């Protein structure tokens, strides 16, 4: 299960099996091969392409459902790779006996999410497997996007001094799912943060494109895992200021009770960006000015330094510090 | 957030750290043991070492129940789980602990019915909901978790639930502290006493440590300020030449403990003559088993349990680390063969284990100069 959790084991699986056996440098022209979407030259233009499968349980949770997640998740992978999401195709794997209304509700949710994001769902496939061979409904979405002009993202372009920005509060999705399973006698007024982050990305690109170095949406494995990947790929040290990281009280409370670190909890509607030092203020202003207040929670959470090489360090207000590693194992399986 | 933020207030923490520097004799080296794994975790998580002067050394104690469980017990528990129609239920902490033939999680991946529960009553609920299966709760923990196991067993007995049992690995903290103090290679100046264990047993059981061994002990909470304040209290005692039991965690720990919890434990458990602790060896009267009245719910009697003994991998130095003789990074396997992903020893598995805490929060920062640890 850990190989699917988005942390260390996932990375080992990708680096150790998929990349050596499948990656073809002739076709993929993306210099940073392990980003959230690949670039492929089609005719005279580049296209971004990505895919993601969704196996969340429960199917419906406060703030969203598997259908919305399947659309927004793939849109976000395209967005944080610096592309405008254009179209999706989708595959449904259904368990025999799945109520029609359950499926219909999810298809409606997908339609709503796609329309809200201005993305077309242009094709799909359906498979039904025997009862008991899957858990009700799995959805895969594959998306293509158009790379935004003037954007060049790469972990290797990140330099000491660069600033780390975060679009809003973390951990909402993972903790919402955990509570929605009803296995803990815990309740909180908390909803998943599932949404398209493309409007935020677009504003950021418009404001600071040349100074924008790297973006990632911290889904499984959370902010800690995304930033550790950046640290490993670039060799730099990432310093986070604990007091600057926005975490809702409900999420903090649940994490305190359960011994989890909010930095390891999944998000479905936030993203991290690294920008040049002199662009941080402009970047934050642009995010916060996005209509509808979607970027109102954007904050500077850290900066890039030379040390500790290839690691993430969190400093506390009282001068303590700790290394934050990638997620190991999986505290909450099947969250997306 | 209430009950949390006031114990992490930077200004108060700064003042308390100042007080520690004032009280600590610069010509003396202090070795203080935090008995509880929860404290070990908190010390690393909050980076408290960065706040303490270098002559205050914190030694990590044996209070991590997963860490002190011998591998053979896990194998015995999993052997029961491999029997037909048995569900193995345990706390999440247990899931990645390696037995000789894999961890509970690895057994789950192979198709065994292994469930994470958040309390023993959840395991009993599972049994009630699945009458065609036998649910075995693999119980671990000190006096912190033993009362909830006891109450669950009382409920199972009262309701006549027949498809439920407990594989009891509950241990008691006092004999472990005694074993540590009896260890010849151990030089300690004082103890940060366990917080949650003391909510149950109270503070009296520690009195001999102060009286007979002359070591001060302060029962402590788990927030940064709790731990720093406990160190202040220990240093004050040492400075004044006193050695008594003090309670820093008064908001949670009553001096006399929790009588109802102790009564439930006495109803259900009695002491095993001896029990093996990983790293510490056999300690007499250090663990609990089910009383004869509860035999029908005792997995060790319901199923024939082999009583497997597995020696730890030779190169692993869990025992020395557990006793505080070696620091985690001084173990030959640390960070090489033994990592949180592929733990060889149990100290690397539980987040309360000192090796995992050190690996996760500390070890790559060891070489850092202090100046870059403060926000720019």
Interface residues (C-beta under 8 A of the other chain):
Chain A: X1 X2 X8 X9 X183 X184 X239 X241 X249 X252 X253 X256 X259 X303 X305 X307 X308 X311 X313 X315 X316 X317 X318 X319 X320 X321 X322 X323 X324 X325 X328 X329 X331
Chain B: X1 X4 X8 X10 X13 X14 X17 X41 X44 X45 X46 X47 X48 X49 X50 X51 X92 X96 X105 X109 X118 X122 X224 X340 X341 X351 X359 X360 X361 X362 X363 X364 X365 X367 X368 X369 X372 X373 X374 X375 X376
